[in-house]
């Protein structure tokens, strides 16, 4: 088990801080809300930037210490190639190299391309930045809750 969320790429990532709009665990995929606060990314398969909560090492917290609503959250926006210790959603089974997207609750799930019926009348929302990372390790998560996984920003 890693003791930090930032595994590789610390020098090329943007370190940021914002107040927490919800409870946040280091390793969760984040998004900014309309008030400029951060929360777990909330749109499953939606466009997302590679912004992950990191541990508050400035006061000695490790990766298992959550941020509460209103806390000052430390997070990084990672560049391509950076490696992060994130969360894989419960029920997901991924292999090394699988592409991952948001599960809509701060964790990651296997990317599923949107199927489009070009002859039908249905409408679809296609997110152009849905893929956030790829798996750096295989994980069959049947734990009942999100489990940590090493990933690489794509």
Rosetta constraint file for C-alpha pairs under 8 A:
AtomPair CA 2 CA 7 HARMONIC 7.90 0.50
AtomPair CA 2 CA 85 HARMONIC 7.37 0.50
AtomPair CA 3 CA 62 HARMONIC 6.74 0.50
AtomPair CA 3 CA 63 HARMONIC 6.39 0.50
AtomPair CA 4 CA 54 HARMONIC 7.45 0.50
AtomPair CA 4 CA 55 HARMONIC 6.86 0.50
AtomPair CA 4 CA 62 HARMONIC 7.18 0.50
AtomPair CA 4 CA 63 HARMONIC 6.13 0.50
AtomPair CA 4 CA 85 HARMONIC 7.30 0.50
AtomPair CA 5 CA 26 HARMONIC 6.89 0.50
AtomPair CA 5 CA 27 HARMONIC 5.91 0.50
AtomPair CA 5 CA 53 HARMONIC 7.85 0.50
AtomPair CA 5 CA 54 HARMONIC 5.50 0.50
AtomPair CA 5 CA 55 HARMONIC 6.86 0.50
AtomPair CA 5 CA 63 HARMONIC 6.82 0.50
AtomPair CA 5 CA 84 HARMONIC 5.52 0.50
AtomPair CA 5 CA 85 HARMONIC 4.67 0.50
AtomPair CA 5 CA 86 HARMONIC 7.02 0.50
AtomPair CA 6 CA 10 HARMONIC 6.33 0.50
AtomPair CA 6 CA 54 HARMONIC 7.18 0.50
AtomPair CA 6 CA 82 HARMONIC 7.99 0.50
AtomPair CA 6 CA 83 HARMONIC 6.53 0.50
AtomPair CA 6 CA 84 HARMONIC 5.04 0.50
AtomPair CA 6 CA 85 HARMONIC 6.59 0.50
AtomPair CA 7 CA 82 HARMONIC 7.52 0.50
AtomPair CA 7 CA 83 HARMONIC 5.16 0.50
AtomPair CA 7 CA 84 HARMONIC 5.32 0.50
AtomPair CA 7 CA 85 HARMONIC 6.71 0.50
AtomPair CA 8 CA 82 HARMONIC 5.20 0.50
AtomPair CA 8 CA 83 HARMONIC 4.79 0.50
AtomPair CA 8 CA 84 HARMONIC 7.04 0.50
AtomPair CA 9 CA 13 HARMONIC 6.33 0.50
AtomPair CA 9 CA 78 HARMONIC 7.43 0.50
AtomPair CA 9 CA 79 HARMONIC 7.54 0.50
AtomPair CA 9 CA 81 HARMONIC 7.13 0.50
AtomPair CA 9 CA 82 HARMONIC 4.38 0.50
AtomPair CA 9 CA 83 HARMONIC 6.50 0.50
AtomPair CA 10 CA 82 HARMONIC 7.57 0.50
AtomPair CA 12 CA 78 HARMONIC 7.21 0.50
AtomPair CA 12 CA 79 HARMONIC 6.43 0.50
AtomPair CA 12 CA 82 HARMONIC 7.89 0.50
AtomPair CA 13 CA 76 HARMONIC 6.18 0.50
AtomPair CA 13 CA 77 HARMONIC 5.72 0.50
AtomPair CA 13 CA 78 HARMONIC 4.56 0.50
AtomPair CA 13 CA 79 HARMONIC 5.75 0.50
AtomPair CA 13 CA 82 HARMONIC 7.83 0.50
AtomPair CA 14 CA 76 HARMONIC 5.37 0.50
AtomPair CA 14 CA 77 HARMONIC 5.10 0.50
AtomPair CA 14 CA 78 HARMONIC 6.49 0.50
AtomPair CA 15 CA 74 HARMONIC 7.35 0.50
AtomPair CA 15 CA 75 HARMONIC 5.93 0.50
AtomPair CA 15 CA 76 HARMONIC 4.45 0.50
AtomPair CA 15 CA 77 HARMONIC 6.60 0.50
AtomPair CA 16 CA 74 HARMONIC 6.02 0.50
AtomPair CA 16 CA 75 HARMONIC 5.36 0.50
AtomPair CA 16 CA 76 HARMONIC 5.80 0.50
AtomPair CA 16 CA 77 HARMONIC 7.60 0.50
AtomPair CA 17 CA 72 HARMONIC 6.37 0.50
AtomPair CA 17 CA 73 HARMONIC 5.37 0.50
AtomPair CA 17 CA 74 HARMONIC 4.70 0.50
AtomPair CA 17 CA 75 HARMONIC 6.08 0.50
AtomPair CA 18 CA 36 HARMONIC 7.25 0.50
AtomPair CA 18 CA 37 HARMONIC 5.59 0.50
AtomPair CA 18 CA 38 HARMONIC 6.26 0.50
AtomPair CA 18 CA 72 HARMONIC 5.51 0.50
AtomPair CA 18 CA 73 HARMONIC 5.36 0.50
AtomPair CA 18 CA 74 HARMONIC 7.04 0.50
AtomPair CA 19 CA 36 HARMONIC 7.88 0.50
AtomPair CA 19 CA 37 HARMONIC 5.00 0.50
AtomPair CA 19 CA 38 HARMONIC 6.33 0.50
AtomPair CA 19 CA 69 HARMONIC 7.60 0.50
AtomPair CA 19 CA 70 HARMONIC 5.31 0.50
AtomPair CA 19 CA 71 HARMONIC 5.47 0.50
AtomPair CA 19 CA 72 HARMONIC 4.54 0.50
AtomPair CA 19 CA 73 HARMONIC 5.74 0.50
AtomPair CA 20 CA 24 HARMONIC 7.18 0.50
AtomPair CA 20 CA 37 HARMONIC 5.62 0.50
AtomPair CA 20 CA 38 HARMONIC 5.17 0.50
AtomPair CA 20 CA 39 HARMONIC 6.15 0.50
AtomPair CA 20 CA 67 HARMONIC 7.18 0.50
AtomPair CA 20 CA 68 HARMONIC 6.76 0.50
AtomPair CA 20 CA 69 HARMONIC 4.97 0.50
AtomPair CA 20 CA 70 HARMONIC 4.89 0.50
AtomPair CA 20 CA 71 HARMONIC 5.45 0.50
AtomPair CA 20 CA 72 HARMONIC 6.32 0.50
AtomPair CA 20 CA 73 HARMONIC 5.99 0.50
AtomPair CA 21 CA 33 HARMONIC 7.83 0.50
AtomPair CA 21 CA 37 HARMONIC 5.51 0.50
AtomPair CA 21 CA 38 HARMONIC 5.64 0.50
AtomPair CA 21 CA 39 HARMONIC 5.44 0.50
AtomPair CA 21 CA 69 HARMONIC 5.41 0.50
AtomPair CA 21 CA 70 HARMONIC 6.35 0.50
AtomPair CA 22 CA 38 HARMONIC 7.57 0.50
AtomPair CA 22 CA 39 HARMONIC 5.45 0.50
AtomPair CA 22 CA 40 HARMONIC 7.51 0.50
AtomPair CA 22 CA 68 HARMONIC 6.69 0.50
AtomPair CA 22 CA 69 HARMONIC 4.78 0.50
AtomPair CA 22 CA 70 HARMONIC 7.71 0.50
AtomPair CA 23 CA 39 HARMONIC 7.44 0.50
AtomPair CA 23 CA 66 HARMONIC 6.92 0.50
AtomPair CA 23 CA 67 HARMONIC 5.64 0.50
AtomPair CA 23 CA 68 HARMONIC 4.64 0.50
AtomPair CA 23 CA 69 HARMONIC 5.31 0.50
AtomPair CA 24 CA 28 HARMONIC 6.93 0.50
AtomPair CA 24 CA 39 HARMONIC 6.76 0.50
AtomPair CA 24 CA 40 HARMONIC 6.61 0.50
AtomPair CA 24 CA 53 HARMONIC 7.46 0.50
AtomPair CA 24 CA 66 HARMONIC 5.68 0.50
AtomPair CA 24 CA 67 HARMONIC 5.07 0.50
AtomPair CA 24 CA 68 HARMONIC 6.64 0.50
AtomPair CA 24 CA 69 HARMONIC 8.00 0.50
AtomPair CA 25 CA 53 HARMONIC 6.89 0.50
AtomPair CA 25 CA 63 HARMONIC 7.53 0.50
AtomPair CA 25 CA 64 HARMONIC 7.01 0.50
AtomPair CA 25 CA 65 HARMONIC 6.86 0.50
AtomPair CA 25 CA 66 HARMONIC 4.53 0.50
AtomPair CA 25 CA 67 HARMONIC 6.23 0.50
AtomPair CA 26 CA 52 HARMONIC 7.23 0.50
AtomPair CA 26 CA 53 HARMONIC 4.55 0.50
AtomPair CA 26 CA 54 HARMONIC 4.66 0.50
AtomPair CA 26 CA 55 HARMONIC 5.38 0.50
AtomPair CA 26 CA 63 HARMONIC 5.45 0.50
AtomPair CA 26 CA 64 HARMONIC 6.96 0.50
AtomPair CA 26 CA 65 HARMONIC 7.41 0.50
AtomPair CA 26 CA 66 HARMONIC 6.66 0.50
AtomPair CA 26 CA 67 HARMONIC 7.97 0.50
AtomPair CA 26 CA 86 HARMONIC 7.97 0.50
AtomPair CA 27 CA 52 HARMONIC 5.62 0.50
AtomPair CA 27 CA 53 HARMONIC 5.26 0.50
AtomPair CA 27 CA 54 HARMONIC 6.10 0.50
AtomPair CA 27 CA 63 HARMONIC 7.52 0.50
AtomPair CA 27 CA 84 HARMONIC 7.60 0.50
AtomPair CA 27 CA 85 HARMONIC 5.93 0.50
AtomPair CA 27 CA 86 HARMONIC 4.27 0.50
AtomPair CA 27 CA 87 HARMONIC 6.14 0.50
AtomPair CA 27 CA 148 HARMONIC 7.79 0.50
AtomPair CA 28 CA 40 HARMONIC 6.30 0.50
AtomPair CA 28 CA 41 HARMONIC 7.99 0.50
AtomPair CA 28 CA 52 HARMONIC 5.48 0.50
AtomPair CA 28 CA 53 HARMONIC 5.65 0.50
AtomPair CA 28 CA 86 HARMONIC 6.03 0.50
AtomPair CA 28 CA 87 HARMONIC 6.27 0.50
AtomPair CA 28 CA 106 HARMONIC 4.76 0.50
AtomPair CA 28 CA 107 HARMONIC 5.76 0.50
AtomPair CA 29 CA 40 HARMONIC 5.80 0.50
AtomPair CA 29 CA 41 HARMONIC 5.63 0.50
AtomPair CA 29 CA 50 HARMONIC 7.08 0.50
AtomPair CA 29 CA 51 HARMONIC 5.81 0.50
AtomPair CA 29 CA 52 HARMONIC 4.63 0.50
AtomPair CA 29 CA 53 HARMONIC 6.77 0.50
AtomPair CA 29 CA 86 HARMONIC 7.48 0.50
AtomPair CA 29 CA 102 HARMONIC 7.37 0.50
AtomPair CA 29 CA 106 HARMONIC 4.65 0.50
AtomPair CA 29 CA 107 HARMONIC 6.15 0.50
AtomPair CA 29 CA 108 HARMONIC 7.74 0.50
AtomPair CA 30 CA 38 HARMONIC 6.31 0.50
AtomPair CA 30 CA 39 HARMONIC 5.53 0.50
AtomPair CA 30 CA 40 HARMONIC 4.51 0.50
AtomPair CA 30 CA 41 HARMONIC 4.66 0.50
AtomPair CA 30 CA 51 HARMONIC 5.48 0.50
AtomPair CA 30 CA 52 HARMONIC 5.63 0.50
AtomPair CA 30 CA 53 HARMONIC 6.78 0.50
AtomPair CA 30 CA 106 HARMONIC 6.33 0.50
AtomPair CA 31 CA 38 HARMONIC 5.52 0.50
AtomPair CA 31 CA 39 HARMONIC 5.66 0.50
AtomPair CA 31 CA 40 HARMONIC 6.17 0.50
AtomPair CA 31 CA 41 HARMONIC 4.95 0.50
AtomPair CA 31 CA 42 HARMONIC 7.66 0.50
AtomPair CA 31 CA 48 HARMONIC 7.41 0.50
AtomPair CA 31 CA 49 HARMONIC 7.82 0.50
AtomPair CA 31 CA 51 HARMONIC 7.20 0.50
AtomPair CA 32 CA 36 HARMONIC 5.68 0.50
AtomPair CA 32 CA 37 HARMONIC 5.50 0.50
AtomPair CA 32 CA 38 HARMONIC 4.41 0.50
AtomPair CA 32 CA 39 HARMONIC 6.45 0.50
AtomPair CA 33 CA 37 HARMONIC 5.47 0.50
AtomPair CA 33 CA 38 HARMONIC 5.96 0.50
AtomPair CA 33 CA 39 HARMONIC 7.08 0.50
AtomPair CA 38 CA 73 HARMONIC 7.76 0.50
AtomPair CA 40 CA 104 HARMONIC 7.74 0.50
AtomPair CA 40 CA 105 HARMONIC 5.76 0.50
AtomPair CA 40 CA 106 HARMONIC 4.25 0.50
AtomPair CA 41 CA 48 HARMONIC 7.61 0.50
AtomPair CA 41 CA 102 HARMONIC 6.88 0.50
AtomPair CA 41 CA 104 HARMONIC 5.68 0.50
AtomPair CA 41 CA 105 HARMONIC 5.86 0.50
AtomPair CA 41 CA 106 HARMONIC 4.86 0.50
AtomPair CA 41 CA 107 HARMONIC 7.99 0.50
AtomPair CA 42 CA 102 HARMONIC 7.85 0.50
AtomPair CA 42 CA 103 HARMONIC 7.71 0.50
AtomPair CA 42 CA 104 HARMONIC 4.08 0.50
AtomPair CA 42 CA 105 HARMONIC 5.40 0.50
AtomPair CA 42 CA 106 HARMONIC 6.86 0.50
AtomPair CA 43 CA 47 HARMONIC 7.84 0.50
AtomPair CA 43 CA 102 HARMONIC 6.86 0.50
AtomPair CA 43 CA 103 HARMONIC 7.06 0.50
AtomPair CA 43 CA 104 HARMONIC 4.30 0.50
AtomPair CA 43 CA 105 HARMONIC 7.63 0.50
AtomPair CA 44 CA 101 HARMONIC 7.49 0.50
AtomPair CA 44 CA 102 HARMONIC 5.11 0.50
AtomPair CA 44 CA 103 HARMONIC 4.34 0.50
AtomPair CA 44 CA 104 HARMONIC 3.79 0.50
AtomPair CA 44 CA 105 HARMONIC 7.53 0.50
AtomPair CA 45 CA 101 HARMONIC 5.52 0.50
AtomPair CA 45 CA 102 HARMONIC 5.24 0.50
AtomPair CA 45 CA 103 HARMONIC 6.38 0.50
AtomPair CA 45 CA 104 HARMONIC 7.17 0.50
AtomPair CA 45 CA 111 HARMONIC 7.29 0.50
AtomPair CA 45 CA 112 HARMONIC 7.97 0.50
AtomPair CA 45 CA 127 HARMONIC 7.39 0.50
AtomPair CA 45 CA 130 HARMONIC 5.51 0.50
AtomPair CA 45 CA 131 HARMONIC 7.88 0.50
AtomPair CA 46 CA 101 HARMONIC 7.62 0.50
AtomPair CA 46 CA 102 HARMONIC 6.66 0.50
AtomPair CA 46 CA 104 HARMONIC 7.88 0.50
AtomPair CA 46 CA 127 HARMONIC 5.67 0.50
AtomPair CA 46 CA 129 HARMONIC 7.28 0.50
AtomPair CA 46 CA 130 HARMONIC 5.15 0.50
AtomPair CA 47 CA 127 HARMONIC 5.35 0.50
AtomPair CA 47 CA 128 HARMONIC 6.34 0.50
AtomPair CA 47 CA 129 HARMONIC 4.36 0.50
AtomPair CA 47 CA 130 HARMONIC 4.30 0.50
AtomPair CA 47 CA 131 HARMONIC 7.63 0.50
AtomPair CA 48 CA 102 HARMONIC 7.46 0.50
AtomPair CA 48 CA 129 HARMONIC 5.98 0.50
AtomPair CA 48 CA 130 HARMONIC 5.97 0.50
AtomPair CA 48 CA 131 HARMONIC 7.76 0.50
AtomPair CA 48 CA 132 HARMONIC 6.66 0.50
AtomPair CA 49 CA 77 HARMONIC 7.26 0.50
AtomPair CA 49 CA 129 HARMONIC 7.56 0.50
AtomPair CA 49 CA 132 HARMONIC 6.78 0.50
AtomPair CA 50 CA 77 HARMONIC 5.53 0.50
AtomPair CA 50 CA 78 HARMONIC 5.56 0.50
AtomPair CA 50 CA 79 HARMONIC 7.55 0.50
AtomPair CA 50 CA 132 HARMONIC 5.87 0.50
AtomPair CA 50 CA 133 HARMONIC 7.66 0.50
AtomPair CA 50 CA 153 HARMONIC 6.86 0.50
AtomPair CA 51 CA 75 HARMONIC 6.71 0.50
AtomPair CA 51 CA 76 HARMONIC 5.50 0.50
AtomPair CA 51 CA 77 HARMONIC 4.20 0.50
AtomPair CA 51 CA 78 HARMONIC 6.33 0.50
AtomPair CA 52 CA 75 HARMONIC 5.54 0.50
AtomPair CA 52 CA 76 HARMONIC 5.66 0.50
AtomPair CA 52 CA 77 HARMONIC 6.63 0.50
AtomPair CA 52 CA 78 HARMONIC 7.86 0.50
AtomPair CA 52 CA 86 HARMONIC 7.55 0.50
AtomPair CA 53 CA 73 HARMONIC 7.01 0.50
AtomPair CA 53 CA 74 HARMONIC 6.02 0.50
AtomPair CA 53 CA 75 HARMONIC 4.14 0.50
AtomPair CA 53 CA 76 HARMONIC 6.56 0.50
AtomPair CA 54 CA 63 HARMONIC 7.13 0.50
AtomPair CA 54 CA 73 HARMONIC 7.99 0.50
AtomPair CA 54 CA 74 HARMONIC 5.69 0.50
AtomPair CA 54 CA 75 HARMONIC 4.95 0.50
AtomPair CA 54 CA 76 HARMONIC 6.88 0.50
AtomPair CA 55 CA 61 HARMONIC 6.12 0.50
AtomPair CA 55 CA 62 HARMONIC 5.49 0.50
AtomPair CA 55 CA 63 HARMONIC 5.00 0.50
AtomPair CA 55 CA 64 HARMONIC 7.91 0.50
AtomPair CA 55 CA 65 HARMONIC 7.30 0.50
AtomPair CA 55 CA 74 HARMONIC 6.87 0.50
AtomPair CA 55 CA 75 HARMONIC 7.99 0.50
AtomPair CA 56 CA 60 HARMONIC 6.63 0.50
AtomPair CA 56 CA 61 HARMONIC 5.20 0.50
AtomPair CA 56 CA 62 HARMONIC 6.90 0.50
AtomPair CA 56 CA 73 HARMONIC 7.70 0.50
AtomPair CA 56 CA 74 HARMONIC 6.22 0.50
AtomPair CA 57 CA 61 HARMONIC 5.24 0.50
AtomPair CA 57 CA 62 HARMONIC 6.63 0.50
AtomPair CA 61 CA 65 HARMONIC 5.99 0.50
AtomPair CA 67 CA 71 HARMONIC 5.88 0.50
AtomPair CA 67 CA 72 HARMONIC 7.70 0.50
AtomPair CA 67 CA 73 HARMONIC 6.58 0.50
AtomPair CA 78 CA 82 HARMONIC 6.15 0.50
AtomPair CA 78 CA 153 HARMONIC 6.99 0.50
AtomPair CA 79 CA 153 HARMONIC 6.60 0.50
AtomPair CA 80 CA 152 HARMONIC 7.58 0.50
AtomPair CA 80 CA 153 HARMONIC 4.94 0.50
AtomPair CA 80 CA 154 HARMONIC 5.07 0.50
AtomPair CA 81 CA 152 HARMONIC 5.81 0.50
AtomPair CA 81 CA 153 HARMONIC 5.32 0.50
AtomPair CA 81 CA 154 HARMONIC 6.37 0.50
AtomPair CA 82 CA 152 HARMONIC 5.64 0.50
AtomPair CA 82 CA 153 HARMONIC 5.53 0.50
AtomPair CA 83 CA 150 HARMONIC 6.84 0.50
AtomPair CA 83 CA 151 HARMONIC 5.54 0.50
AtomPair CA 83 CA 152 HARMONIC 4.39 0.50
AtomPair CA 83 CA 153 HARMONIC 6.39 0.50
AtomPair CA 84 CA 150 HARMONIC 5.80 0.50
AtomPair CA 84 CA 151 HARMONIC 5.38 0.50
AtomPair CA 84 CA 152 HARMONIC 6.31 0.50
AtomPair CA 84 CA 153 HARMONIC 7.72 0.50
AtomPair CA 85 CA 148 HARMONIC 6.33 0.50
AtomPair CA 85 CA 149 HARMONIC 5.63 0.50
AtomPair CA 85 CA 150 HARMONIC 4.67 0.50
AtomPair CA 85 CA 151 HARMONIC 6.39 0.50
AtomPair CA 86 CA 107 HARMONIC 7.22 0.50
AtomPair CA 86 CA 108 HARMONIC 7.80 0.50
AtomPair CA 86 CA 148 HARMONIC 5.47 0.50
AtomPair CA 86 CA 149 HARMONIC 5.46 0.50
AtomPair CA 86 CA 150 HARMONIC 6.31 0.50
AtomPair CA 86 CA 151 HARMONIC 6.80 0.50
AtomPair CA 87 CA 106 HARMONIC 7.71 0.50
AtomPair CA 87 CA 107 HARMONIC 4.82 0.50
AtomPair CA 87 CA 108 HARMONIC 6.01 0.50
AtomPair CA 87 CA 146 HARMONIC 5.67 0.50
AtomPair CA 87 CA 147 HARMONIC 5.26 0.50
AtomPair CA 87 CA 148 HARMONIC 4.38 0.50
AtomPair CA 87 CA 149 HARMONIC 5.66 0.50
AtomPair CA 88 CA 92 HARMONIC 6.84 0.50
AtomPair CA 88 CA 107 HARMONIC 5.39 0.50
AtomPair CA 88 CA 108 HARMONIC 4.74 0.50
AtomPair CA 88 CA 109 HARMONIC 6.05 0.50
AtomPair CA 88 CA 141 HARMONIC 7.23 0.50
AtomPair CA 88 CA 146 HARMONIC 5.28 0.50
AtomPair CA 88 CA 147 HARMONIC 5.31 0.50
AtomPair CA 88 CA 148 HARMONIC 6.09 0.50
AtomPair CA 88 CA 149 HARMONIC 6.18 0.50
AtomPair CA 89 CA 103 HARMONIC 6.75 0.50
AtomPair CA 89 CA 107 HARMONIC 5.33 0.50
AtomPair CA 89 CA 108 HARMONIC 5.56 0.50
AtomPair CA 89 CA 109 HARMONIC 5.75 0.50
AtomPair CA 89 CA 141 HARMONIC 7.24 0.50
AtomPair CA 89 CA 145 HARMONIC 6.74 0.50
AtomPair CA 89 CA 146 HARMONIC 4.38 0.50
AtomPair CA 89 CA 147 HARMONIC 6.71 0.50
AtomPair CA 90 CA 141 HARMONIC 5.49 0.50
AtomPair CA 90 CA 142 HARMONIC 5.91 0.50
AtomPair CA 90 CA 143 HARMONIC 6.47 0.50
AtomPair CA 90 CA 144 HARMONIC 5.59 0.50
AtomPair CA 90 CA 145 HARMONIC 4.92 0.50
AtomPair CA 90 CA 146 HARMONIC 4.91 0.50
AtomPair CA 90 CA 147 HARMONIC 7.14 0.50
AtomPair CA 91 CA 140 HARMONIC 7.52 0.50
AtomPair CA 91 CA 141 HARMONIC 5.46 0.50
AtomPair CA 91 CA 142 HARMONIC 5.26 0.50
AtomPair CA 91 CA 143 HARMONIC 7.84 0.50
AtomPair CA 91 CA 144 HARMONIC 7.47 0.50
AtomPair CA 92 CA 109 HARMONIC 6.24 0.50
AtomPair CA 92 CA 110 HARMONIC 6.91 0.50
AtomPair CA 92 CA 139 HARMONIC 7.87 0.50
AtomPair CA 92 CA 140 HARMONIC 6.16 0.50
AtomPair CA 92 CA 141 HARMONIC 5.45 0.50
AtomPair CA 92 CA 142 HARMONIC 7.39 0.50
AtomPair CA 93 CA 110 HARMONIC 7.79 0.50
AtomPair CA 93 CA 138 HARMONIC 7.70 0.50
AtomPair CA 93 CA 139 HARMONIC 5.75 0.50
AtomPair CA 93 CA 140 HARMONIC 4.07 0.50
AtomPair CA 93 CA 141 HARMONIC 5.94 0.50
AtomPair CA 94 CA 98 HARMONIC 6.18 0.50
AtomPair CA 94 CA 110 HARMONIC 6.73 0.50
AtomPair CA 94 CA 135 HARMONIC 7.22 0.50
AtomPair CA 94 CA 138 HARMONIC 5.49 0.50
AtomPair CA 94 CA 139 HARMONIC 5.44 0.50
AtomPair CA 94 CA 140 HARMONIC 6.28 0.50
AtomPair CA 95 CA 135 HARMONIC 6.72 0.50
AtomPair CA 95 CA 137 HARMONIC 6.46 0.50
AtomPair CA 95 CA 138 HARMONIC 4.14 0.50
AtomPair CA 95 CA 139 HARMONIC 6.54 0.50
AtomPair CA 96 CA 134 HARMONIC 7.61 0.50
AtomPair CA 96 CA 135 HARMONIC 5.07 0.50
AtomPair CA 96 CA 136 HARMONIC 5.13 0.50
AtomPair CA 96 CA 137 HARMONIC 4.74 0.50
AtomPair CA 96 CA 138 HARMONIC 5.02 0.50
AtomPair CA 97 CA 134 HARMONIC 5.39 0.50
AtomPair CA 97 CA 135 HARMONIC 5.06 0.50
AtomPair CA 97 CA 136 HARMONIC 6.22 0.50
AtomPair CA 97 CA 137 HARMONIC 7.75 0.50
AtomPair CA 98 CA 110 HARMONIC 6.94 0.50
AtomPair CA 98 CA 111 HARMONIC 7.83 0.50
AtomPair CA 98 CA 134 HARMONIC 5.34 0.50
AtomPair CA 98 CA 135 HARMONIC 5.40 0.50
AtomPair CA 99 CA 110 HARMONIC 6.14 0.50
AtomPair CA 99 CA 111 HARMONIC 5.53 0.50
AtomPair CA 99 CA 131 HARMONIC 6.43 0.50
AtomPair CA 99 CA 132 HARMONIC 7.65 0.50
AtomPair CA 99 CA 133 HARMONIC 6.02 0.50
AtomPair CA 99 CA 134 HARMONIC 4.33 0.50
AtomPair CA 99 CA 135 HARMONIC 6.54 0.50
AtomPair CA 100 CA 108 HARMONIC 5.95 0.50
AtomPair CA 100 CA 109 HARMONIC 5.40 0.50
AtomPair CA 100 CA 110 HARMONIC 4.60 0.50
AtomPair CA 100 CA 111 HARMONIC 4.78 0.50
AtomPair CA 100 CA 131 HARMONIC 5.70 0.50
AtomPair CA 100 CA 132 HARMONIC 6.12 0.50
AtomPair CA 100 CA 133 HARMONIC 5.39 0.50
AtomPair CA 100 CA 134 HARMONIC 5.54 0.50
AtomPair CA 100 CA 135 HARMONIC 7.09 0.50
AtomPair CA 101 CA 108 HARMONIC 5.38 0.50
AtomPair CA 101 CA 109 HARMONIC 5.46 0.50
AtomPair CA 101 CA 110 HARMONIC 6.22 0.50
AtomPair CA 101 CA 111 HARMONIC 5.24 0.50
AtomPair CA 101 CA 130 HARMONIC 5.61 0.50
AtomPair CA 101 CA 131 HARMONIC 4.83 0.50
AtomPair CA 101 CA 132 HARMONIC 5.51 0.50
AtomPair CA 101 CA 133 HARMONIC 7.06 0.50
AtomPair CA 102 CA 106 HARMONIC 6.73 0.50
AtomPair CA 102 CA 107 HARMONIC 6.07 0.50
AtomPair CA 102 CA 108 HARMONIC 4.63 0.50
AtomPair CA 102 CA 109 HARMONIC 6.03 0.50
AtomPair CA 102 CA 130 HARMONIC 7.28 0.50
AtomPair CA 102 CA 131 HARMONIC 7.95 0.50
AtomPair CA 102 CA 132 HARMONIC 7.60 0.50
AtomPair CA 103 CA 107 HARMONIC 5.56 0.50
AtomPair CA 103 CA 108 HARMONIC 5.08 0.50
AtomPair CA 103 CA 109 HARMONIC 5.32 0.50
AtomPair CA 107 CA 146 HARMONIC 6.67 0.50
AtomPair CA 111 CA 130 HARMONIC 7.90 0.50
AtomPair CA 111 CA 131 HARMONIC 6.66 0.50
AtomPair CA 114 CA 126 HARMONIC 6.77 0.50
AtomPair CA 116 CA 124 HARMONIC 7.29 0.50
AtomPair CA 117 CA 121 HARMONIC 7.98 0.50
AtomPair CA 117 CA 122 HARMONIC 7.38 0.50
AtomPair CA 131 CA 154 HARMONIC 7.68 0.50
AtomPair CA 132 CA 153 HARMONIC 6.17 0.50
AtomPair CA 132 CA 154 HARMONIC 6.25 0.50
AtomPair CA 133 CA 151 HARMONIC 6.06 0.50
AtomPair CA 133 CA 152 HARMONIC 5.26 0.50
AtomPair CA 133 CA 153 HARMONIC 4.28 0.50
AtomPair CA 133 CA 154 HARMONIC 5.13 0.50
AtomPair CA 134 CA 151 HARMONIC 5.52 0.50
AtomPair CA 134 CA 152 HARMONIC 5.32 0.50
AtomPair CA 134 CA 153 HARMONIC 6.54 0.50
AtomPair CA 134 CA 154 HARMONIC 6.66 0.50
AtomPair CA 135 CA 149 HARMONIC 7.44 0.50
AtomPair CA 135 CA 150 HARMONIC 6.42 0.50
AtomPair CA 135 CA 151 HARMONIC 4.56 0.50
AtomPair CA 135 CA 152 HARMONIC 6.48 0.50
AtomPair CA 136 CA 149 HARMONIC 7.76 0.50
AtomPair CA 136 CA 150 HARMONIC 5.36 0.50
AtomPair CA 136 CA 151 HARMONIC 4.86 0.50
AtomPair CA 136 CA 152 HARMONIC 6.35 0.50
AtomPair CA 137 CA 149 HARMONIC 6.94 0.50
AtomPair CA 137 CA 150 HARMONIC 6.15 0.50
AtomPair CA 137 CA 151 HARMONIC 7.38 0.50
AtomPair CA 139 CA 149 HARMONIC 7.26 0.50
AtomPair CA 141 CA 146 HARMONIC 7.44 0.50
AtomPair CA 141 CA 147 HARMONIC 6.56 0.50
AtomPair CA 143 CA 147 HARMONIC 7.23 0.50
